[in-house]
Amino acid sequence: MKKIREKMTKGILTHIFNEFLSLINRFSYFIGELSKITLNYLFIVFLFFSSLIKRKKLSSLEYNKYSNLLSLSYKFFVKNRLRSYLTVLGVIIGVSTILVVSSISEGLVKDVEKEFEGFGRDKLIVVPYSELSPSFGRRIGNKLFESDVEEIENIEGVKSISYAVWARATIEYEGKAVDTAVYGVNGKTMFEQWKDYFKIREGRLLKDKEGFSALLAYNIAEKIFGKSVEVGKNIKINGIEFRVVGTLEKFPGQFSSTDDDAVYVPLEKARLVFGDLLLKDEINFIVVEAVDENRVEELKEKIETRLSRKRNVPIEDKPFSVITYSYIIEQTSIVLGLVYTIGIIISSISLFVGGIGIVNVIYSSVVEKKKEIGIMRALGMTKGEVKFVFLFESMLIGVFGSILALMLTILIGIISYYVEIPFSFNPLTLISGIIYGVGVGLISGYLPAKEALKITPMEAVKYG
């Protein structure tokens, strides 16, 4: 039995190894065919630009000469396939990393802009902490009060204003307890301001004058307790009983998942729930809707001036912030820009390593082909033509690697769509990536090609 198992194991390993070799051969064939197609297209492009530069059609003699030079470059490329393909792999990694990082960054920016479209370009939120603080966090002593709402209401350009308090509290339902965010809102105004966000699933929204009523977000109503919390049922918030009057649909967007766990209650009832957590008439944030969305920045300055004067502090030392749509996008773009820059630096290092690989391949090609170069020089090939052969070989590596990197990027983009990762195909970015890869190929091949010019016909004798 032991020998039978050994034979079976050996047979399975042999089969796997043969399949692997077959896969490598098929991939090699695919690479070879793709490189031939690439060469033909490059030849067509080269002839087109040559005729433009010379402002005349190439003669059949010139056509044949360049055709032979390009064929020679291709033969040098495929002569040592493994080395060439490994070098191409370095270019693929570098270029595809640049393309993927750029595409994901652009996708994130678009997603953020789409996400905060629901915020509203005509909205401002006043919060009791300064964006100038290093952590953008709450400072001790920074508070907002209902008197601040009265100050803002008297400013020209304000269409509507709402305010709220919030804290984490324990929610109990049928013997099970969870800890989540509870918002106390001042009536229906906030729901009207955010009508694209607050969409009723069952029941109704909170009214201006409510008793111990609660509005549940989607997760708290449908998932968190392991069963649905129906309208009309009672829940307890920090031990105080509330009646559920409505449940909400899921909030739109990827950045609102925590909002789906929230509970909304009337403001005064929330003060009872939170107890000593809040001072008298203290509120946690104010939402201001502007009459004209094109004058939001002007309204922001007025609010900052009015509230700073109320606190007897200069605007630059204000202990509060007025957040607008443009501010959120600006701050998000700074963070994403930093991530993008780091990604590009890392991918550029990868592409630089790929460039060193191209230099190594072309140098090795020059050393190995000294005899052929000497013979070609003896038969009348000019220095420029020798240089052209090796430059084109290095460019072929760059072009070939860039095309495969582009295909890989498209594949990653398709996969990203299904796994819901932000990804944006920008034609300009894709073209730039290919140009970058081709440029690395040309630059990397320049010095080895220049080295090839030093080989004289007499050196061919040494390698004969």
C-alpha positions as CSV (number, residue, x, y, z in Angstrom):
1,M,0.0,0.0,0.0
2,K,2.9,2.4,0.9
3,K,4.4,1.8,-2.6
4,I,1.1,2.4,-4.3
5,R,0.6,5.6,-2.4
6,E,4.1,6.8,-3.3
7,K,3.5,6.0,-7.0
8,M,0.1,7.8,-6.9
9,T,1.7,10.8,-5.2
10,K,4.6,10.8,-7.8
11,G,2.1,10.5,-10.6
12,I,0.0,13.4,-9.3
13,L,3.1,15.6,-8.9
14,T,4.3,14.7,-12.4
15,H,0.9,15.6,-13.8
16,I,0.9,18.9,-12.0
17,F,4.4,19.7,-13.2
18,N,3.5,18.8,-16.8
19,E,0.4,21.0,-16.6
20,F,2.5,23.9,-15.3
21,L,5.0,23.5,-18.1
22,S,2.2,23.4,-20.6
23,L,0.8,26.6,-19.1
24,I,4.2,28.3,-19.3
25,N,4.5,27.2,-23.0
26,R,1.0,28.6,-23.8
27,F,1.8,31.9,-22.0
28,S,5.1,32.1,-23.9
29,Y,3.2,31.5,-27.2
30,F,0.8,34.3,-26.3
31,I,3.6,36.6,-25.4
32,G,5.3,35.9,-28.7
33,E,2.2,36.5,-30.8
34,L,1.4,39.7,-28.9
35,S,4.9,41.0,-29.3
36,K,4.7,40.4,-33.1
37,I,1.4,42.3,-33.3
38,T,3.0,45.1,-31.2
39,L,6.0,45.2,-33.5
40,N,3.9,45.5,-36.6
41,Y,1.9,48.4,-35.1
42,L,5.0,50.1,-34.0
43,F,6.5,49.7,-37.4
44,I,3.4,51.4,-39.0
45,V,3.6,54.3,-36.5
46,F,7.3,54.7,-37.1
47,L,6.8,54.8,-40.9
48,F,4.0,57.3,-40.5
49,F,6.1,59.7,-38.4
50,S,9.1,59.2,-40.5
51,S,7.2,60.3,-43.6
52,L,5.8,63.3,-41.7
53,I,9.3,64.4,-40.6
54,K,10.8,64.0,-44.1
55,R,7.6,65.4,-45.7
56,K,7.8,62.7,-48.3
57,K,6.9,59.0,-48.7
58,L,9.6,56.5,-47.8
59,S,11.2,54.8,-50.8
60,S,10.9,51.0,-51.1
61,L,14.6,50.8,-50.2
62,E,14.2,52.8,-47.0
63,Y,11.1,50.8,-46.2
64,N,13.0,47.5,-46.5
65,K,15.9,48.9,-44.5
66,Y,13.8,49.9,-41.5
67,S,11.8,46.7,-41.8
68,N,15.0,44.7,-41.5
69,L,16.2,46.8,-38.6
70,L,12.9,46.3,-36.7
71,S,13.0,42.5,-37.4
72,L,16.5,42.4,-36.1
73,S,15.4,44.2,-32.9
74,Y,12.6,41.7,-32.5
75,K,15.0,38.7,-32.9
76,F,17.3,40.2,-30.3
77,F,14.2,40.5,-28.0
78,V,13.1,36.9,-28.3
79,K,16.5,35.3,-28.5
80,N,16.6,35.1,-24.7
81,R,12.9,34.9,-23.9
82,L,13.1,34.2,-20.2
83,R,15.3,37.2,-19.5
84,S,13.3,39.5,-21.7
85,Y,10.0,38.3,-20.1
86,L,11.3,38.8,-16.6
87,T,12.3,42.4,-17.6
88,V,8.9,43.0,-19.1
89,L,7.4,41.7,-15.8
90,G,9.2,44.5,-13.9
91,V,7.7,47.1,-16.3
92,I,4.2,45.5,-15.9
93,I,4.5,45.8,-12.1
94,G,5.7,49.4,-12.2
95,V,3.2,50.7,-14.8
96,S,0.2,48.8,-13.5
97,T,0.9,50.0,-9.9
98,I,0.9,53.6,-11.2
99,L,-2.3,53.0,-13.2
100,V,-4.1,51.2,-10.3
101,V,-3.1,53.7,-7.7
102,S,-4.2,56.6,-9.9
103,S,-7.5,54.9,-10.8
104,I,-8.4,54.0,-7.2
105,S,-7.5,57.6,-6.1
106,E,-9.7,59.1,-8.7
107,G,-12.5,56.6,-7.9
108,L,-12.2,57.6,-4.2
109,V,-12.5,61.3,-5.0
110,K,-15.6,60.7,-7.1
111,D,-17.1,58.5,-4.5
112,V,-16.5,61.1,-1.8
113,E,-18.0,63.9,-3.9
114,K,-21.0,61.7,-4.7
115,E,-21.3,60.7,-1.0
116,F,-21.3,64.3,0.2
117,E,-23.7,65.5,-2.5
118,G,-26.3,64.4,0.0
119,F,-24.7,66.8,2.5
120,G,-25.9,69.6,0.3
121,R,-23.9,72.5,-1.1
122,D,-26.4,74.8,0.7
123,K,-25.7,73.3,4.1
124,L,-23.4,74.5,6.9
125,I,-22.8,72.6,10.2
126,V,-21.6,74.4,13.3
127,V,-19.7,72.2,15.7
128,P,-18.1,73.0,19.1
129,Y,-14.5,72.4,18.2
130,S,-11.9,74.1,16.0
131,E,-10.5,72.7,12.8
132,L,-7.2,74.4,13.8
133,S,-6.7,71.9,16.6
134,P,-4.2,69.2,15.6
135,S,-6.7,66.4,16.2
136,F,-9.8,68.3,15.1
137,G,-11.2,67.1,18.4
138,R,-13.3,68.5,21.1
139,R,-11.6,70.9,23.5
140,I,-12.7,71.2,27.1
141,G,-14.9,74.2,27.6
142,N,-16.0,74.4,24.0
143,K,-19.8,74.4,24.0
144,L,-22.7,75.4,21.8
145,F,-26.0,76.5,23.3
146,E,-29.5,77.3,22.1
147,S,-28.6,81.0,22.4
148,D,-26.1,80.5,19.5
149,V,-29.1,79.3,17.4
150,E,-30.9,82.5,18.1
151,E,-27.8,84.5,17.0
152,I,-27.6,82.6,13.7
153,E,-31.4,82.9,13.0
154,N,-31.0,86.6,12.9
155,I,-28.3,86.5,10.1
156,E,-29.5,87.4,6.6
157,G,-29.3,84.5,4.1
158,V,-30.4,81.8,6.5
159,K,-33.3,79.7,5.1
160,S,-33.8,77.2,7.9
161,I,-31.9,76.1,11.1
162,S,-32.0,72.9,13.2
163,Y,-30.0,71.6,16.0
164,A,-29.4,68.4,18.0
165,V,-27.7,66.7,20.9
166,W,-26.3,63.2,20.7
167,A,-24.5,60.6,22.9
168,R,-24.2,56.9,23.1
169,A,-26.9,55.1,25.1
170,T,-28.1,51.6,26.0
171,I,-31.1,50.5,23.9
172,E,-33.2,47.6,25.3
173,Y,-35.8,45.5,23.4
174,E,-37.3,42.2,24.5
175,G,-34.5,41.3,26.9
176,K,-31.6,42.2,24.6
177,A,-29.5,45.4,25.1
178,V,-27.1,47.2,22.7
179,D,-25.1,50.4,22.9
180,T,-25.5,52.8,20.0
181,A,-25.8,56.5,19.1
182,V,-28.9,58.4,20.1
183,Y,-29.8,61.8,18.6
184,G,-32.1,64.3,20.1
185,V,-33.6,66.6,17.4
186,N,-35.7,69.7,17.6
187,G,-38.7,68.7,15.6
188,K,-39.1,68.0,11.9
189,T,-36.9,70.8,10.5
190,M,-33.7,68.6,10.4
191,F,-35.6,65.8,8.5
192,E,-36.8,68.4,6.0
193,Q,-33.2,69.7,5.5
194,W,-31.9,66.1,4.9
195,K,-35.0,64.8,3.1
196,D,-32.7,62.8,0.6
197,Y,-31.3,60.9,3.6
198,F,-34.2,60.4,5.9
199,K,-36.6,58.2,3.9
200,I,-39.4,56.4,5.8
201,R,-39.6,52.6,5.6
202,E,-42.5,52.2,8.0
203,G,-44.5,54.6,10.1
204,R,-43.6,58.3,10.1
205,L,-40.9,60.9,11.0
206,L,-40.8,62.8,14.3
207,K,-43.0,65.8,14.6
208,D,-42.4,69.2,16.2
209,K,-44.1,68.3,19.4
210,E,-43.7,64.7,20.4
211,G,-43.9,62.7,23.6
212,F,-41.6,59.7,24.3
213,S,-41.4,58.7,20.6
214,A,-38.5,57.1,18.8
215,L,-37.5,56.9,15.1
216,L,-35.2,53.9,14.3
217,A,-32.5,53.7,11.6
218,Y,-32.5,50.6,9.4
219,N,-29.9,48.4,11.3
220,I,-31.3,49.1,14.7
221,A,-34.8,48.3,13.4
222,E,-34.0,45.2,11.3
223,K,-30.7,43.6,12.2
224,I,-29.1,44.5,15.6
225,F,-31.7,42.8,17.8
226,G,-31.9,39.7,15.6
227,K,-35.5,40.5,14.8
228,S,-37.5,43.4,13.4
229,V,-38.6,46.1,15.8
230,E,-42.1,47.0,14.6
231,V,-43.8,50.3,14.6
232,G,-45.9,50.6,17.8
233,K,-43.5,48.5,19.9
234,N,-41.8,50.0,23.0
235,I,-38.0,50.2,23.5
236,K,-36.0,51.5,26.5
237,I,-33.2,54.1,26.2
238,N,-31.1,54.3,29.3
239,G,-34.1,52.8,31.2
240,I,-36.6,55.3,29.9
241,E,-39.4,53.8,27.8
242,F,-40.1,55.1,24.2
243,R,-42.6,54.1,21.6
244,V,-41.4,53.4,18.1
245,V,-43.3,55.7,15.6
246,G,-41.2,54.9,12.5
247,T,-38.3,53.1,10.9
248,L,-36.0,54.4,8.1
249,E,-34.6,53.0,4.9
250,K,-30.8,52.5,4.7
251,F,-28.9,55.7,4.3
252,P,-27.3,56.1,0.9
253,G,-23.6,55.9,0.4
254,Q,-20.6,54.0,1.8
255,F,-19.7,56.5,4.5
256,S,-23.1,56.4,6.3
257,S,-23.1,52.8,7.7
258,T,-22.8,54.0,11.3
259,D,-25.9,56.2,10.8
260,D,-27.9,53.1,10.1
261,D,-27.4,52.1,13.8
262,A,-28.8,55.3,15.3
263,V,-32.0,56.2,17.2
264,Y,-33.7,59.6,16.9
265,V,-35.9,61.1,19.7
266,P,-37.3,64.5,20.6
267,L,-34.6,67.0,21.9
268,E,-36.1,67.5,25.3
269,K,-36.6,63.8,25.9
270,A,-33.0,63.2,24.9
271,R,-31.9,65.6,27.7
272,L,-33.7,63.4,30.2
273,V,-32.0,60.3,28.7
274,F,-28.5,61.9,28.8
275,G,-28.9,63.4,32.2
276,D,-25.7,65.1,33.5
277,L,-23.8,64.6,30.2
278,L,-25.2,68.0,29.0
279,L,-25.4,71.4,30.5
280,K,-28.6,73.4,30.5
281,D,-29.6,74.4,26.9
282,E,-26.3,72.8,25.6
283,I,-26.4,71.4,22.0
284,N,-23.9,69.4,20.1
285,F,-24.3,70.8,16.5
286,I,-26.3,73.2,14.5
287,V,-27.4,72.7,10.9
288,V,-27.9,75.8,8.8
289,E,-29.5,75.8,5.3
290,A,-28.6,78.8,3.1
291,V,-31.0,80.7,0.9
292,D,-28.5,80.7,-1.9
293,E,-25.9,77.9,-2.2
294,N,-23.6,80.2,-4.2
295,R,-23.3,82.5,-1.2
296,V,-22.5,79.8,1.4
297,E,-18.9,81.0,2.0
298,E,-20.3,84.5,2.7
299,L,-22.8,83.1,5.1
300,K,-20.1,81.1,6.8
301,E,-18.1,84.3,7.4
302,K,-21.1,86.0,8.9
303,I,-21.8,83.1,11.3
304,E,-18.1,83.0,12.4
305,T,-18.1,86.8,13.0
306,R,-21.4,86.7,14.9
307,L,-20.5,83.8,17.2
308,S,-16.9,85.0,17.8
309,R,-18.2,88.4,18.8
310,K,-20.7,86.7,21.2
311,R,-17.7,84.9,22.8
312,N,-15.5,88.0,22.8
313,V,-12.7,86.1,20.9
314,P,-10.9,86.9,17.6
315,I,-12.1,84.8,14.6
316,E,-8.7,83.1,14.3
317,D,-9.1,81.8,17.9
318,K,-12.7,80.7,17.6
319,P,-13.6,77.6,19.6
320,F,-16.0,76.3,17.0
321,S,-16.0,75.4,13.3
322,V,-18.4,76.0,10.5
323,I,-18.2,73.1,8.1
324,T,-19.3,73.4,4.5
325,Y,-19.4,71.0,1.5
326,S,-16.4,72.6,-0.1
327,Y,-14.4,72.3,3.2
328,I,-15.2,68.6,3.4
329,I,-14.1,68.0,-0.2
330,E,-11.0,70.1,0.3
331,Q,-9.9,68.2,3.4
332,T,-10.7,64.8,1.8
333,S,-8.7,65.7,-1.4
334,I,-5.7,66.6,0.8
335,V,-5.8,63.2,2.5
336,L,-6.4,61.3,-0.8
337,G,-3.7,63.4,-2.5
338,L,-1.2,62.3,0.2
339,V,-2.2,58.7,-0.3
340,Y,-1.9,59.1,-4.1
341,T,1.5,60.7,-3.8
342,I,2.9,57.9,-1.6
343,G,1.4,55.3,-4.0
344,I,3.0,57.0,-7.0
345,I,6.4,57.2,-5.2
346,I,6.3,53.5,-4.4
347,S,5.2,52.5,-7.9
348,S,7.9,54.8,-9.4
349,I,10.5,52.9,-7.4
350,S,9.1,49.7,-8.8
351,L,9.3,51.1,-12.3
352,F,12.8,52.4,-11.7
353,V,13.8,48.8,-10.8
354,G,12.2,47.7,-14.0
355,G,14.3,50.3,-15.9
356,I,17.5,48.9,-14.3
357,G,16.4,45.5,-15.6
358,I,16.0,46.9,-19.1
359,V,19.5,48.4,-18.9
360,N,20.9,45.0,-17.8
361,V,19.1,43.2,-20.6
362,I,20.3,45.5,-23.3
363,Y,23.8,45.6,-22.0
364,S,23.9,41.8,-21.9
365,S,22.5,41.8,-25.5
366,V,25.2,44.2,-26.6
367,V,28.0,42.0,-25.0
368,E,26.5,38.8,-26.4
369,K,26.2,40.2,-29.9
370,K,29.5,41.9,-30.4
371,K,30.3,39.5,-33.2
372,E,27.0,40.3,-35.0
373,I,27.5,44.0,-34.4
374,G,31.0,43.9,-35.8
375,I,29.8,42.0,-38.9
376,M,26.9,44.5,-39.4
377,R,29.3,47.4,-39.2
378,A,31.6,45.7,-41.7
379,L,28.7,45.2,-44.1
380,G,28.0,49.0,-44.0
381,M,25.5,49.5,-41.1
382,T,25.9,53.0,-39.8
383,K,26.3,53.9,-36.1
384,G,22.8,55.4,-36.1
385,E,21.3,52.2,-37.4
386,V,23.1,50.1,-34.7
387,K,21.8,52.5,-32.1
388,F,18.3,52.3,-33.6
389,V,18.3,48.5,-33.3
390,F,19.1,48.4,-29.5
391,L,16.9,51.5,-28.7
392,F,14.0,49.8,-30.4
393,E,14.6,46.6,-28.5
394,S,14.5,48.5,-25.2
395,M,11.4,50.4,-26.4
396,L,9.7,47.1,-27.3
397,I,10.2,46.0,-23.7
398,G,8.6,49.2,-22.5
399,V,5.7,49.1,-24.9
400,F,5.1,45.4,-24.4
401,G,5.2,45.8,-20.6
402,S,2.9,48.9,-20.8
403,I,0.3,47.1,-22.9
404,L,0.2,44.1,-20.5
405,A,0.0,46.6,-17.6
406,L,-3.0,48.3,-19.2
407,M,-4.7,44.9,-19.7
408,L,-4.0,44.0,-16.0
409,T,-5.3,47.4,-14.9
410,I,-8.6,46.9,-16.8
411,L,-8.9,43.4,-15.3
412,I,-8.4,44.8,-11.8
413,G,-10.9,47.5,-12.6
414,I,-13.5,44.9,-13.6
415,I,-12.9,42.9,-10.4
416,S,-13.1,46.1,-8.3
417,Y,-16.5,46.8,-9.7
418,Y,-17.8,43.5,-8.3
419,V,-16.1,43.8,-4.9
420,E,-17.3,47.5,-4.7
421,I,-13.9,49.1,-4.5
422,P,-13.9,52.7,-6.0
423,F,-12.1,52.6,-9.4
424,S,-12.2,55.1,-12.1
425,F,-11.0,54.6,-15.7
426,N,-9.5,57.8,-16.9
427,P,-8.3,57.6,-20.6
428,L,-5.7,60.3,-19.9
429,T,-4.3,58.4,-16.9
430,L,-4.1,55.1,-18.9
431,I,-2.4,56.8,-21.9
432,S,0.0,58.6,-19.5
433,G,0.9,55.2,-17.9
434,I,1.7,53.7,-21.4
435,I,3.8,56.8,-22.3
436,Y,5.6,56.5,-18.9
437,G,6.4,52.8,-19.6
438,V,7.7,53.5,-23.1
439,G,9.7,56.4,-21.9
440,V,11.4,54.2,-19.3
441,G,12.2,51.7,-22.0
442,L,13.8,54.3,-24.3
443,I,15.8,56.0,-21.5
444,S,17.0,52.7,-20.1
445,G,18.1,51.6,-23.5
446,Y,20.1,54.7,-24.4
447,L,23.4,54.0,-22.5
448,P,23.6,50.3,-23.7
449,A,22.8,51.5,-27.3
450,K,25.5,54.1,-27.0
451,E,27.9,51.3,-25.8
452,A,27.1,49.3,-28.9
453,L,28.5,52.2,-31.1
454,K,32.0,51.7,-29.7
455,I,32.2,48.2,-31.3
456,T,34.3,48.3,-34.5
457,P,34.4,45.7,-37.3
458,M,37.8,44.6,-36.1
459,E,36.3,43.4,-32.8
460,A,34.3,40.8,-34.7
461,V,37.5,39.0,-35.4
462,K,38.0,38.4,-31.6
463,Y,34.6,36.7,-31.4
464,G,34.9,34.8,-34.7
